[in-house]
């Protein structure tokens, strides 16, 4: 697989507050098991915290990559030749495209804790998807990587 001139990789990790919430879930499990003794209390604390942390980690493990001639966003793999122009969205415009401007046929990689996004037109006539909406912390850099990959393929 050929690497693009401007490779891009981003992991959309969960915010730090989610790890605190994971601990608080463990505390709530511990409190539920408090009447059964100290050992169940500790088991509830450890087990509840671990289960919540696994959920937070799994949700925050999605990646966006530009590799060779493909954009990989989560489980989707799209050739850059099938993509049009990329539009960088600020927080307010990103919210609009997540809500009342959204098209139900679009591919949305949403993370509510990331304010910025990138909207990329899909130009492939065989694909019913009108655009990709990608939550990203670095929309300008992702747009540049897509532009460079598209120029390299052409």
N, C-alpha and C positions, 0 to 999 in steps of 0.2 A: 504494500500500500504506500503510495507516494504522499509525503507530507506536504501541506500547503506552505506557501512562502511566509504567511503570517498565522501560525497555528494559534488556536484559541481553545482554552479549556477553563470551565468554571463549574464549581460544585455549589449548588444552592443549599448550603447548610442551614440548619435551623438556628434561630437566634438563641443567645445565651439564656434568656429568660425561660425558654422551654426546658432547659436542664434544671433550673430551679423548680419549675412546675413538676418535673419528673420526680424530684426529691420529695415534694409536697404530696404527690400521689402515694409515694412509699410511706410517708408519715400517716396519711389517712388509712392505709391498709394496716399499719401498725396499731393505730387507735381502734380499728374495728376488731382486731385480734387481741387487744389488751385484756379482756376478761378471761382469756384462756391461759394466760401466764406469760412469763418472760421470753421463753423460747419461741412461741408462736408470734409474739410481738416483734422480735428480731427478724424472724422469717418473713413476716408481712412487710417490714421496713425494707429489707433487702430485695425480696421478690417483687414488691410493688414498684420500687425505684427502678429495678432492672427492667421490668416489663415496660414501664413508661419510657425509659431511656431508649429501649430498642425501638419503640414506635417513633419517637422523635428522631432517632438516627436514620431509620428507614425512610421517613418522609423527607429528611434533609439530605439524602444521598443522591438525588437526581443530578445529572450532569448535562451541561451543554458544551458540545465540542465541534470544532471545525477541523476535520481531518481529511487531507487529500482533496477529493472532489465531493465531499459529503458534509452535511450538517447533521449532527447527531444530537437530538434533544430528547432526553429521557429514553424511551424505547423506540422513538421514531428516527428513521434514517432517511434523509432527503438529499438527492443530488443537487449541488449548487446550480447546475444548469437549469433546473426546474424552478429556480427562485428568481424573483424580480428584485425591485428596489426595497431596501430596508429603511424603515422610518423609526427614528429614535423617539421614544415617548417619555415625557416627563411624568411626574407623579399624577398630576391631574388628568392629563390625556390618557395615561395608562388606565386609570380608574374608569374613564369614559369607555374605553375599548373593552374593559372587563364587564361592563354593565349594559347601558342602553345602546351603544354602538356595536355590540358583539353580534357576530353571525354564528348561528348554531352549527354551521358546517366547518367552522374554523378549527384549527389545531391550537389548543390553549395549554401552555405549560405555565400554570399559575402558582405563584407563591405569594400569599397575601402580605407577608412580612417584608417583601422586596418592593419598594415603591416604583422603581424604573422598569421599563420594558422596551422590547424591540418588536415592531410589527413588520413582517416580511411577506410581500405578495408572492403567491404561487402562480407561475406562468404556464405550467403544464396544462394543456387543454384536456387531457385525459383524467386529471385529478380534480375531483369536485371540491377540494379544499380551497377556499378563496385566499386565505392568508394564514400565517403562523403568528401567534402571539406568544412571546417568550419573556418571562420575567427574568431580569438579569440586573446585576449590580453594575455592570460596565457595558451599557448598550452601545456607546460610541465605538469601543474596541471590538465588540462582536460584529457591528455593521462593517467596520473596516476589514476584519478578517474574512467576512463573506464576500465583500467587494474584491479583495485580493484573490480569493479562491476562484471566484467567477472569472476574473481576468486570466488567471493561470490556466483554467480549463478551456477558455475560448481561443 
